[in-house]
């Protein structure tokens, strides 16, 4: 099953001759259950691409579908609802609320969807267990390591059982040991639960965990390589 279909996607900032062409017409497909890395030098367009696919930004031209739904043409209210309920996004800086416990950071989105506190709390504990944080649900971010904070962020993203999990440089602020812990979580989510994952990264060794590497250069897709996961 094709999870994502991208056709001639473009993103320009500004107009005329001075316009910055972040994406110049990118096309590709991602199957359900694939773990894909998007790579490229700084300014290549990889984060711009990820933010458009995650419905956090708009494309200038082109179209993209998720599970057969052409999300690029949805009205803003429907895009916001789809983003809230069907898409998981992991930021490189964790984006946790310091005054909240790990469980509260995870279930806050469920409560925004209108679920009860009891149901949201149960879902949060299940998600924290999946990322290896069982028993640490009452700890606040200051009581967690960098790797644990990122795992809380992953738990928050997967608690709603999203179609796709997007991750923007999820290991950018972590040392090698914590990075491996986070990538091991992604690998288990992908292999054990069939989670489709699209991850932006600049570290070549991170590609040991993925199925494919899509490489961008100056807003163009220059290679699409299948990998053998280690």
HUFEN-V159096 format. One record per residue. N is the residue number from 1. PHI is phi in degrees with one decimal (NA if undefined). OMEGA is omega as a letter, one per 30 degrees, with the letter a starting at -180 (999 if undefined). Layout:
BEGIN
((N | PHI | OMEGA) (N | PHI | OMEGA))
END
This chain:
BEGIN
((1 | NA | l) (2 | -83.5 | a) (3 | -81.8 | a) (4 | -129.1 | l) (5 | -126.8 | a) (6 | -115.7 | a) (7 | -126.1 | l) (8 | 50.9 | a) (9 | -76.4 | a) (10 | -130.5 | l) (11 | -142.4 | l) (12 | -113.6 | l) (13 | -112.9 | a) (14 | 90.4 | a) (15 | -134.4 | l) (16 | 70.0 | a) (17 | -69.4 | a) (18 | -92.6 | a) (19 | -62.3 | l) (20 | -89.5 | a) (21 | -96.9 | a) (22 | -70.6 | l) (23 | -132.3 | a) (24 | -111.2 | a) (25 | 119.8 | a) (26 | -101.3 | l) (27 | -134.4 | l) (28 | -172.0 | l) (29 | -131.1 | l) (30 | -128.1 | a) (31 | -83.9 | l) (32 | -58.5 | l) (33 | 87.0 | l) (34 | -81.6 | l) (35 | -114.8 | a) (36 | -117.5 | l) (37 | -102.6 | l) (38 | -109.1 | a) (39 | -124.3 | l) (40 | 153.6 | l) (41 | -67.1 | l) (42 | -57.2 | a) (43 | 87.5 | a) (44 | -77.5 | l) (45 | 108.2 | a) (46 | -67.6 | l) (47 | -71.1 | l) (48 | -58.3 | l) (49 | -60.9 | a) (50 | -62.0 | a) (51 | -65.4 | l) (52 | -68.3 | a) (53 | -63.3 | a) (54 | -86.5 | l) (55 | 65.9 | l) (56 | -93.9 | a) (57 | -147.1 | a) (58 | -103.9 | l) (59 | -84.6 | l) (60 | -78.1 | a) (61 | -158.0 | a) (62 | 93.4 | a) (63 | -144.1 | l) (64 | -149.8 | a) (65 | -120.8 | l) (66 | -125.4 | a) (67 | 51.3 | l) (68 | 84.0 | l) (69 | -94.8 | l) (70 | -78.8 | a) (71 | -68.3 | a) (72 | -65.7 | a) (73 | -108.2 | l) (74 | -70.0 | l) (75 | -61.0 | a) (76 | -58.2 | a) (77 | -62.5 | l) (78 | -71.4 | l) (79 | -62.5 | a) (80 | -62.9 | l) (81 | -66.0 | l) (82 | -63.0 | l) (83 | -61.8 | a) (84 | -69.4 | a) (85 | -101.5 | a) (86 | -118.9 | a) (87 | -122.0 | l) (88 | -104.7 | a) (89 | -135.6 | l) (90 | -111.2 | a) (91 | -88.6 | a) (92 | -71.7 | a) (93 | -103.7 | l) (94 | 72.9 | a) (95 | 56.1 | l) (96 | -96.3 | l) (97 | -93.0 | a) (98 | -61.0 | a) (99 | -82.0 | a) (100 | -103.1 | l) (101 | -71.5 | l) (102 | -57.4 | a) (103 | -63.1 | a) (104 | -65.4 | l) (105 | -62.0 | a) (106 | -78.8 | a) (107 | -86.1 | l) (108 | -60.6 | l) (109 | -70.7 | l) (110 | -62.3 | l) (111 | -69.8 | l) (112 | -64.6 | l) (113 | -78.8 | l) (114 | 97.9 | l) (115 | -77.6 | a) (116 | -70.0 | l) (117 | -61.6 | a) (118 | -62.8 | l) (119 | -66.1 | a) (120 | -64.4 | l) (121 | -65.4 | l) (122 | -61.9 | l) (123 | -63.2 | l) (124 | -63.4 | l) (125 | -63.5 | l) (126 | -64.2 | a) (127 | -67.6 | l) (128 | -64.3 | l) (129 | -63.7 | a) (130 | -61.0 | a) (131 | -99.1 | l) (132 | 81.5 | a) (133 | -116.9 | l) (134 | -60.5 | l) (135 | 89.9 | a) (136 | -111.5 | a) (137 | -68.4 | a) (138 | -92.2 | a) (139 | -80.8 | l) (140 | -86.5 | a) (141 | -51.2 | a) (142 | -66.1 | l) (143 | -97.7 | a) (144 | -119.3 | l) (145 | -74.7 | l) (146 | -58.2 | l) (147 | -64.3 | l) (148 | -68.2 | l) (149 | -61.0 | a) (150 | -67.6 | l) (151 | -69.1 | l) (152 | -62.7 | l) (153 | -62.7 | l) (154 | -67.0 | l) (155 | -58.5 | l) (156 | -60.4 | a) (157 | -71.8 | a) (158 | -94.4 | a) (159 | -58.9 | a) (160 | -88.2 | l) (161 | 52.7 | a) (162 | -71.5 | l) (163 | -60.1 | a) (164 | -137.1 | l) (165 | -110.2 | l) (166 | -101.0 | a) (167 | -136.9 | a) (168 | -103.1 | a) (169 | 47.2 | a) (170 | -65.3 | a) (171 | -110.4 | a) (172 | -60.1 | a) (173 | -102.6 | a) (174 | -116.3 | l) (175 | -76.7 | a) (176 | -61.3 | a) (177 | -62.2 | l) (178 | -68.4 | l) (179 | -62.0 | l) (180 | -63.7 | l) (181 | -62.1 | a) (182 | -66.7 | a) (183 | -67.3 | l) (184 | -63.1 | l) (185 | -64.5 | l) (186 | -58.5 | a) (187 | -61.6 | l) (188 | -67.5 | l) (189 | -59.4 | a) (190 | -71.8 | a) (191 | -82.5 | a) (192 | -85.3 | a) (193 | -111.2 | l) (194 | 71.0 | a) (195 | -69.9 | l) (196 | -76.9 | a) (197 | -130.4 | l) (198 | -122.4 | a) (199 | -126.1 | l) (200 | -85.3 | l) (201 | -152.4 | l) (202 | -117.5 | a) (203 | -93.5 | a) (204 | -56.7 | a) (205 | -70.0 | l) (206 | -64.7 | a) (207 | -71.5 | l) (208 | -62.5 | a) (209 | -93.7 | a) (210 | -108.0 | l) (211 | -88.6 | a) (212 | -142.3 | l) (213 | -126.3 | l) (214 | -99.5 | a) (215 | -111.5 | l) (216 | -108.8 | l) (217 | -146.7 | l) (218 | 51.6 | l) (219 | 82.4 | l) (220 | -113.0 | l) (221 | -81.3 | a) (222 | -106.1 | l) (223 | -159.4 | l) (224 | -141.5 | a) (225 | -116.1 | l) (226 | -78.5 | a) (227 | -118.7 | l) (228 | -98.8 | a) (229 | -68.3 | a) (230 | -87.6 | 999))
END
